[in-house]
C-alpha cells in the first residue's frame, strides 16, 4: 500500500513539474479521444491542436464559441471500429489540387508536437516520399484577443526542386456568409468567381450564376450553399470574412501577391467549398498560395492570420453592412 501511494505521489509530482515546464498559455489537454493535445489560451480565446492525425487545429474559440466544424465521429478515433484517419476542423494541405500525388503521411499521419514559447506550438510532419517534402506548422496565439498566426513551412527533403503551394482547407461551422473583397485591377473571372462542376463532366463553369452568390458594391457575397459546392475566386485583396450564425466573423488574412503564379487549374487565389448541411455541415475556407521554387534542402513558408470578430449575423430580410465589416476588419489588422 505504501509503495502504491508513493508511486501515485511521484506521478503527481512528475505531471505537475511537466505542466510547470510549459510556457505561459500552453498546456496539455484531451480533446474527444485525442490525448495530450496542446492548448493555447489567453483570457478569452482557446486553440487546441491535434498532432495525432494530420497536424490540425481542432478548436478556435472565442468566449467558448468554436468557429470550426469538428466532426463528432472523431470521438471514436483510436477505438475498435472507429475511423483511422478522420479529418475535420482546421485542416491545412499543399497543392495544386489536381497535380499533387496522394500524401497520406502529411494529411493523416502522426506528427510531432512541441511548445516553442508563450501560447506557441510547432507541429512537424514525417518526411513524405510521395511529395518529397516535410511540413512544419507554427501556431502562435496573441497575448490578448483572437489573433492566431498559422505558418506552414514546406521543406524540400528530396534531391530535386519542388513547386508545391500552400493550400488551406479549414472547415468552419455551416450556415455563414462569405464576404470577399474584390480587386478589379487583377480580375480574370467575368463574375468574380468560377464554379467547379465536380460531377461526371468535371468541368469549370466560367460565368456561373447562383442565387446564393451576388456582387454587392466592392464585395462578392456567398450567402449559403451553392448548386455546385466548389467556388474559386480571383481576388488579391489578401483577406476575406465568414460571418457565422453565432454572431462572429471568422477572418483570414494572408499574402496574395498580384504578380504571383497560382497553379490551380483556374488560377484561383481562394476557394470556398459550401455543400448542403445534409452532406457535410461545414463551409471549407481555402486560401491558396502562389507557386515558388523550393530547391533541395530549402524551405518556403506561408502564413495565415486568423481573427474572430464580434459581428451580428443578419436577420431574415437584412444584410451585412459591408462598409462597417470592412472597417472592423482593417482595425483588427492594426
C-alpha positions as CSV (number, residue, x, y, z in Angstrom):
1,X,0.0,0.0,0.0
2,X,2.8,2.4,1.0
3,X,4.6,1.7,-2.3
4,X,1.4,2.3,-4.3
5,X,0.8,5.6,-2.5
6,X,4.4,6.7,-3.1
7,X,4.2,5.8,-6.9
8,X,1.0,7.8,-7.2
9,X,2.5,10.8,-5.4
10,X,5.6,10.6,-7.6
11,X,3.4,10.5,-10.7
12,X,1.5,13.6,-9.5
13,X,4.8,15.4,-8.9
14,X,6.0,14.5,-12.4
15,X,2.8,15.7,-14.0
16,X,2.9,19.0,-12.1
17,X,6.6,19.5,-13.0
18,X,5.8,18.8,-16.6
19,X,2.9,21.3,-16.6
20,X,5.1,23.9,-14.8
21,X,7.8,23.5,-17.5
22,X,5.4,24.5,-20.3
23,X,5.4,28.2,-21.4
24,X,2.7,30.6,-20.4
25,X,-0.6,29.9,-22.1
26,X,0.3,26.4,-23.1
27,X,-1.0,23.2,-21.6
28,X,-1.8,19.6,-22.5
29,X,-5.5,18.6,-22.8
30,X,-7.6,15.7,-24.1
31,X,-10.0,16.6,-26.9
32,X,-12.6,14.0,-27.9
33,X,-10.5,10.8,-27.9
34,X,-7.1,12.6,-28.7
35,X,-4.8,12.5,-25.6
36,X,-2.1,15.1,-24.9
37,X,-3.3,17.7,-27.4
38,X,-1.7,21.1,-26.9
39,X,-3.9,24.0,-25.9
40,X,-3.0,27.7,-26.5
41,X,-5.1,30.2,-24.5
42,X,-5.4,33.7,-23.2
43,X,-8.2,35.3,-21.2
44,X,-11.0,34.7,-23.8
45,X,-9.6,32.7,-26.7
46,X,-8.8,29.0,-26.8
47,X,-7.0,27.0,-29.5
48,X,-6.4,23.2,-29.4
49,X,-4.1,21.4,-31.8
50,X,-4.1,17.8,-33.0
51,X,-0.8,16.1,-33.8
52,X,-2.2,12.6,-33.9
53,X,-3.9,12.9,-37.3
54,X,-2.6,15.4,-39.8
55,X,-1.4,18.4,-37.7
56,X,-4.7,20.3,-37.4
57,X,-6.5,22.9,-35.3
58,X,-9.4,21.2,-33.5
59,X,-10.7,24.3,-31.8
60,X,-10.5,28.0,-32.4
61,X,-12.9,29.5,-30.0
62,X,-13.7,33.0,-28.6
63,X,-15.7,33.0,-25.3
64,X,-16.5,29.4,-25.8
65,X,-17.8,29.5,-29.3
66,X,-15.8,27.3,-31.7
67,X,-15.6,28.6,-35.2
68,X,-14.5,25.2,-36.6
69,X,-16.7,22.2,-37.5
70,X,-15.4,19.2,-35.6
71,X,-17.0,16.0,-36.8
72,X,-18.4,14.1,-33.7
73,X,-17.3,10.9,-35.3
74,X,-13.8,11.8,-34.4
75,X,-14.7,11.0,-30.8
76,X,-14.3,7.3,-31.8
77,X,-10.8,7.7,-33.1
78,X,-8.5,5.1,-31.7
79,X,-11.3,2.8,-30.7
80,X,-12.2,-0.6,-32.3
81,X,-14.2,0.1,-35.4
82,X,-13.5,3.8,-35.1
83,X,-12.2,5.9,-38.1
84,X,-8.5,5.5,-38.6
85,X,-7.8,8.9,-40.2
86,X,-10.7,11.3,-39.7
87,X,-10.1,14.9,-40.7
88,X,-12.3,17.9,-39.9
89,X,-11.9,21.3,-38.3
90,X,-8.8,23.4,-39.0
91,X,-7.1,21.5,-41.8
92,X,-4.1,22.6,-43.9
93,X,-2.7,21.0,-47.0
94,X,-0.4,21.6,-50.1
95,X,-1.4,21.7,-53.7
96,X,-2.1,22.2,-56.6
97,X,-5.2,20.0,-56.0
98,X,-5.1,18.2,-59.4
99,X,-1.4,17.8,-59.7
100,X,-0.1,16.7,-56.3
101,X,0.1,13.0,-55.6
102,X,-1.7,11.2,-52.7
103,X,0.0,12.2,-49.4
104,X,-1.4,10.2,-46.5
105,X,1.7,10.8,-44.5
106,X,1.1,14.5,-44.5
107,X,-2.7,14.5,-44.5
108,X,-3.5,11.8,-41.9
109,X,-0.2,10.7,-40.5
110,X,1.1,11.3,-36.9
111,X,3.0,14.5,-36.4
112,X,5.4,15.6,-33.7
113,X,4.3,18.5,-31.3
114,X,6.4,20.8,-29.2
115,X,5.8,24.0,-27.3
116,X,8.1,26.8,-28.6
117,X,7.1,29.8,-26.5
118,X,4.2,31.6,-24.8
119,X,1.0,30.4,-26.5
120,X,3.1,28.9,-29.3
121,X,3.4,25.3,-30.6
122,X,5.1,23.7,-33.5
123,X,3.7,20.7,-35.3
124,X,6.1,18.7,-37.6
125,X,5.1,16.0,-40.1
126,X,7.1,12.9,-41.0
127,X,9.0,13.3,-44.3
128,X,6.7,12.3,-47.2
129,X,8.2,10.3,-50.0
130,X,5.4,10.9,-52.4
131,X,5.8,14.7,-52.5
132,X,9.4,14.9,-51.4
133,X,8.6,17.4,-48.6
134,X,8.2,17.7,-44.9
135,X,5.7,20.2,-43.4
136,X,6.2,22.3,-40.3
137,X,3.3,24.3,-38.9
138,X,3.9,27.0,-36.3
139,X,0.9,28.4,-34.3
140,X,1.0,31.4,-32.1
141,X,-1.9,33.0,-30.2
142,X,-1.7,36.6,-29.2
143,X,-1.5,37.5,-25.5
144,X,-4.9,39.2,-25.8
145,X,-7.7,38.9,-28.4
146,X,-8.2,36.3,-31.0
147,X,-5.2,36.8,-33.4
148,X,-3.8,33.3,-34.3
149,X,-0.8,33.2,-36.6
150,X,-0.7,29.9,-38.6
151,X,2.5,29.5,-40.5
152,X,3.1,26.5,-42.8
153,X,6.6,25.7,-43.9
154,X,7.2,23.4,-46.8
155,X,10.7,21.8,-46.6
156,X,12.1,20.0,-49.6
157,X,13.7,16.8,-48.3
158,X,14.2,15.3,-51.8
159,X,17.1,15.7,-54.3
160,X,15.2,17.7,-56.9
161,X,13.3,21.1,-57.0
162,X,9.7,21.1,-55.8
163,X,6.9,23.5,-56.7
164,X,4.1,22.7,-54.2
165,X,2.0,25.5,-52.9
166,X,0.1,26.3,-49.7
167,X,-3.5,25.2,-49.6
168,X,-5.6,25.8,-46.5
169,X,-8.8,23.6,-46.1
170,X,-10.4,24.9,-42.9
171,X,-13.8,23.5,-42.0
172,X,-15.8,26.4,-40.5
173,X,-19.3,25.9,-39.0
174,X,-22.1,25.7,-41.5
175,X,-24.6,28.5,-42.3
176,X,-22.3,31.5,-42.5
177,X,-22.0,34.2,-45.1
178,X,-18.7,34.7,-47.0
179,X,-17.6,38.2,-47.8
180,X,-14.7,38.5,-50.4
181,X,-13.4,42.0,-51.2
182,X,-12.8,42.4,-55.0
183,X,-9.6,43.7,-56.8
184,X,-10.8,44.9,-60.2
185,X,-7.3,45.6,-61.5
186,X,-6.5,41.8,-61.3
187,X,-9.9,40.4,-62.2
188,X,-9.8,37.4,-64.5
189,X,-13.2,35.9,-63.9
190,X,-16.2,37.7,-65.6
191,X,-18.4,37.2,-62.5
192,X,-15.6,37.4,-59.9
193,X,-15.7,33.6,-59.4
194,X,-15.9,30.3,-61.2
195,X,-17.8,27.2,-60.2
196,X,-16.4,23.7,-60.4
197,X,-18.7,21.0,-61.7
198,X,-17.2,18.0,-59.9
199,X,-19.8,15.6,-61.3
200,X,-19.4,13.3,-64.3
201,X,-18.5,16.2,-66.6
202,X,-15.8,17.5,-64.2
203,X,-15.5,21.0,-65.8
204,X,-15.3,24.6,-64.7
205,X,-18.2,27.0,-65.3
206,X,-16.6,30.3,-66.3
207,X,-19.7,32.5,-66.0
208,X,-21.8,30.9,-63.3
209,X,-25.0,32.2,-61.7
210,X,-26.3,31.1,-58.4
211,X,-29.0,32.6,-56.1
212,X,-26.6,32.3,-53.2
213,X,-23.8,34.3,-54.8
214,X,-24.0,38.0,-55.5
215,X,-21.9,41.1,-56.2
216,X,-22.7,44.0,-53.9
217,X,-20.5,47.1,-54.2
218,X,-16.9,46.1,-53.9
219,X,-17.6,42.7,-52.4
220,X,-18.7,39.3,-53.5
221,X,-21.1,37.6,-51.0
222,X,-21.7,33.9,-50.7
223,X,-24.9,33.6,-48.8
224,X,-25.2,29.9,-48.4
225,X,-24.6,26.5,-50.1
226,X,-24.4,26.7,-53.9
227,X,-25.6,24.5,-56.7
228,X,-22.1,23.1,-57.1
229,X,-20.3,23.5,-53.8
230,X,-16.8,24.4,-55.0
231,X,-16.3,28.1,-55.9
232,X,-13.0,29.7,-57.0
233,X,-12.2,33.4,-56.7
234,X,-9.6,35.7,-58.3
235,X,-9.3,38.3,-55.5
236,X,-5.9,39.5,-54.5
237,X,-7.2,41.5,-51.5
238,X,-5.4,39.1,-49.1
239,X,-8.4,38.7,-46.7
240,X,-11.9,37.6,-46.5
241,X,-14.6,37.2,-43.8
242,X,-17.0,34.5,-43.0
243,X,-19.8,35.8,-40.8
244,X,-21.2,32.9,-38.7
245,X,-24.7,32.4,-37.3
246,X,-23.3,32.7,-33.7
247,X,-22.5,36.4,-34.3
248,X,-18.8,36.1,-35.1
249,X,-16.9,36.9,-38.2
250,X,-14.1,34.4,-38.9
251,X,-11.4,36.5,-40.8
252,X,-8.4,35.2,-42.6
253,X,-5.6,37.4,-43.8
254,X,-2.8,36.0,-46.0
255,X,-0.3,37.1,-48.7
256,X,-1.8,37.3,-52.1
257,X,0.7,39.0,-54.4
258,X,-0.8,40.3,-57.6
259,X,2.2,39.1,-59.7
260,X,2.1,35.6,-58.1
261,X,1.7,32.5,-60.2
262,X,-1.3,30.5,-58.9
263,X,-1.1,27.0,-60.5
264,X,-4.6,25.7,-59.7
265,X,-6.4,24.9,-62.9
266,X,-8.4,28.2,-62.9
267,X,-5.6,30.2,-61.5
268,X,-7.7,31.0,-58.4
269,X,-6.4,32.6,-55.2
270,X,-9.1,31.4,-52.9
271,X,-11.8,28.7,-52.8
272,X,-15.0,28.0,-50.9
273,X,-16.5,24.6,-50.7
274,X,-20.0,25.1,-49.5
275,X,-22.2,21.9,-49.6
276,X,-25.6,21.3,-48.2
277,X,-25.5,20.7,-44.5
278,X,-27.0,17.2,-45.0
279,X,-23.8,16.3,-46.9
280,X,-21.2,18.0,-44.7
281,X,-22.3,20.6,-42.1
282,X,-19.3,22.9,-42.8
283,X,-18.1,25.5,-45.2
284,X,-14.5,25.0,-46.3
285,X,-12.4,28.1,-46.4
286,X,-9.4,27.7,-48.7
287,X,-6.7,30.4,-49.3
288,X,-4.1,29.3,-51.9
289,X,-0.5,30.4,-52.0
290,X,1.5,31.3,-55.1
291,X,4.0,28.8,-56.7
292,X,7.6,29.2,-55.6
293,X,10.6,27.0,-56.5
294,X,11.8,25.0,-53.5
295,X,15.4,23.8,-54.0
296,X,16.6,20.6,-52.4
297,X,17.2,21.3,-48.7
298,X,15.4,24.6,-48.9
299,X,12.1,25.8,-47.4
300,X,9.3,28.2,-48.1
301,X,6.6,29.5,-45.8
302,X,3.1,30.9,-45.9
303,X,1.3,32.5,-43.0
304,X,-2.4,32.9,-42.5
305,X,-3.5,35.3,-39.7
306,X,-6.8,34.3,-38.2
307,X,-9.2,36.6,-36.2
308,X,-12.6,36.2,-34.6
309,X,-14.5,39.4,-34.5
310,X,-17.9,40.1,-32.9
311,X,-20.4,40.7,-35.7
312,X,-24.1,40.3,-35.7
313,X,-25.5,37.8,-38.1
314,X,-28.2,39.4,-40.3
315,X,-31.8,38.5,-39.5
316,X,-34.2,37.4,-42.3
317,X,-34.6,40.3,-44.7
318,X,-31.5,42.1,-43.5
319,X,-28.0,42.1,-45.0
320,X,-24.5,42.7,-43.8
321,X,-23.2,46.3,-43.5
322,X,-20.2,45.7,-45.8
323,X,-18.6,49.0,-45.1
324,X,-18.8,48.5,-41.3
325,X,-17.4,45.0,-41.6
326,X,-14.5,46.2,-43.7
327,X,-13.7,48.9,-41.2
328,X,-13.9,46.4,-38.4
329,X,-11.5,44.0,-40.2
330,X,-9.0,46.7,-41.1
331,X,-9.0,47.9,-37.4
332,X,-8.2,44.3,-36.3
333,X,-5.1,44.2,-38.6
334,X,-3.5,47.3,-37.0
